[in-house]
Amino acid sequence: MKALYTILILLTFVCQVSSQTVAPASPCRVDPTYRQFDFWLGNWDVYNLKGKKAGDSKISLILDSCIILEEWSGMPGPGGTTYKGKSFNTYDASTRQWQQHWVDNVGSSTHYSLGKFEGDKITFSTTPVSYTKDSIVVMKLTFFNLGSDKVRQLGEISNNNGNTWSPQYDLEYRRRK
């Protein structure tokens, strides 16, 4: 009788375990679309077009590889202040768009809700946003994959809804050795 009771308990346990579903693998790990921006992953020294160091950037995967996190630290400015920021980059399967949300240590943030990967680059843009008291602009951010050790980041702005663009900054990321 004791053996029968033990068998019943074991069968109950096996049934309970087998009825539990195993969580599916994160889509961010199995769908190659989520890996399109991986060329930016790593530790970088960042320079402006004149070859002067602009800052350092660490790019890593977080949250089951669903978010590409940038941790930016600029070079110290006047008075020793350092501009710092973080960006959270992800692919939104429902809109089929890449998105970036930038936040910084001076209290500003920018949400690039429209992003597309084509060829060796990914381009983000905002919807029209209030830039100053009297201006509405669209901002664009393009990352160019220039090989395993170099990425170009070009920030642009338009005050005529994207008909013409003016550069805000142009940076070269060089992989730290």
C-alpha positions in Angstrom: 0.0 0.0 0.0 2.8 2.4 0.9 4.4 1.6 -2.6 1.1 2.4 -4.3 0.8 5.7 -2.4 4.4 6.7 -3.4 3.6 5.8 -7.1 0.5 8.0 -7.0 2.4 10.9 -5.6 5.1 10.5 -8.2 2.5 10.4 -11.0 0.8 13.5 -9.7 4.1 15.3 -9.6 5.0 14.2 -13.2 1.6 15.3 -14.4 1.9 18.7 -12.8 5.4 19.3 -14.2 4.5 18.1 -17.7 1.4 20.3 -17.8 3.4 23.5 -17.1 4.4 25.2 -20.2 7.9 26.2 -20.9 8.3 29.9 -21.6 9.2 30.5 -25.3 12.6 31.8 -26.1 12.8 35.6 -26.2 12.0 36.8 -29.8 14.9 39.2 -29.4 17.3 36.2 -29.3 15.8 34.2 -32.2 14.4 36.8 -34.7 17.3 38.2 -36.8 15.5 41.5 -37.2 16.3 42.3 -33.5 20.0 41.8 -34.3 20.3 44.3 -37.1 21.8 47.0 -34.9 24.3 44.7 -33.2 27.2 46.3 -35.2 27.1 49.1 -32.6 27.7 46.8 -29.6 31.0 47.3 -27.8 33.2 49.9 -26.1 34.0 53.0 -28.2 36.2 56.1 -28.3 34.2 58.7 -30.1 35.7 61.5 -32.2 34.3 64.6 -34.1 35.2 65.3 -37.7 38.3 67.3 -36.7 39.7 64.2 -35.0 39.2 65.6 -31.5 37.9 63.1 -28.9 34.2 63.9 -28.1 33.6 61.2 -25.5 33.3 57.5 -24.7 30.4 55.2 -25.3 29.5 51.7 -24.0 26.9 49.8 -26.0 25.4 46.6 -24.5 22.5 44.3 -24.7 20.0 44.2 -21.8 16.6 42.7 -20.9 17.0 39.3 -22.7 18.8 41.0 -25.6 15.7 43.1 -26.4 17.3 46.5 -25.6 20.5 47.9 -26.9 21.7 50.3 -24.2 24.1 53.2 -24.9 25.9 54.8 -22.0 27.5 58.0 -23.2 30.0 60.2 -21.4 31.3 63.3 -23.2 34.6 65.0 -22.6 34.7 67.4 -19.6 33.5 70.9 -20.6 33.9 74.3 -19.1 34.0 74.1 -15.3 34.7 70.4 -15.5 31.1 69.4 -16.2 30.6 66.3 -18.2 27.6 65.7 -20.5 26.2 62.2 -20.0 23.3 60.3 -21.4 21.8 57.0 -22.2 19.8 55.7 -25.1 17.5 52.7 -25.2 17.2 51.2 -28.7 14.7 48.5 -29.6 12.8 47.0 -32.5 9.0 47.2 -32.2 7.5 44.2 -34.0 4.0 45.7 -34.0 5.1 48.8 -35.9 8.0 47.2 -37.7 10.1 50.2 -36.7 13.3 50.6 -34.7 13.0 53.2 -31.9 15.5 55.1 -29.8 14.8 57.0 -26.6 17.6 59.3 -25.4 17.8 60.8 -21.9 20.6 62.9 -20.4 21.9 64.6 -17.3 20.7 68.1 -18.4 17.0 67.1 -18.2 16.2 66.6 -21.9 15.0 63.6 -23.8 14.3 62.7 -27.4 12.1 59.9 -28.8 12.9 58.7 -32.2 9.8 56.6 -33.0 10.5 55.9 -36.7 13.5 53.8 -37.4 14.5 51.6 -40.4 17.4 49.4 -41.1 18.6 49.4 -44.8 21.9 48.1 -46.1 24.7 49.0 -43.7 22.8 51.7 -41.8 20.0 52.4 -39.5 18.1 55.7 -39.6 15.9 57.0 -36.8 13.7 60.1 -37.0 11.2 61.9 -34.7 7.8 63.1 -35.5 7.6 66.9 -35.5 8.6 68.2 -32.1 8.8 71.6 -30.4 12.5 72.5 -30.4 12.4 76.1 -29.2 9.5 78.4 -28.2 9.0 79.3 -31.8 10.1 76.3 -33.8 8.8 72.8 -34.7 11.5 70.5 -36.1 12.1 66.9 -37.2 15.3 65.3 -36.1 17.1 62.4 -37.8 19.8 60.1 -36.5 21.7 57.8 -38.8 24.2 55.1 -37.8 26.5 53.8 -40.6 28.2 50.5 -40.2 31.8 51.2 -41.4 33.2 47.8 -40.6 33.9 45.8 -37.4 35.8 48.7 -35.7 34.1 51.9 -36.9 30.6 53.4 -36.8 29.5 56.9 -38.0 26.7 58.6 -36.2 25.1 61.6 -38.0 22.6 63.8 -36.2 20.5 66.1 -38.5 17.6 68.5 -38.0 15.0 69.9 -40.3 12.7 72.9 -39.8 10.6 72.2 -42.9 9.3 68.7 -42.1 12.2 66.8 -43.6 12.5 68.5 -47.0 16.0 69.7 -46.2 18.4 68.7 -43.4 21.2 70.5 -41.5 23.8 68.6 -39.6 23.8 68.9 -35.8 26.8 66.6 -35.2 28.8 64.0 -37.0 30.7 61.5 -34.9 33.0 58.6 -35.6 32.9 55.7 -33.1 36.3 53.8 -33.0 36.2 50.4 -31.2 38.3 50.5 -28.1 41.2 48.0 -28.3 
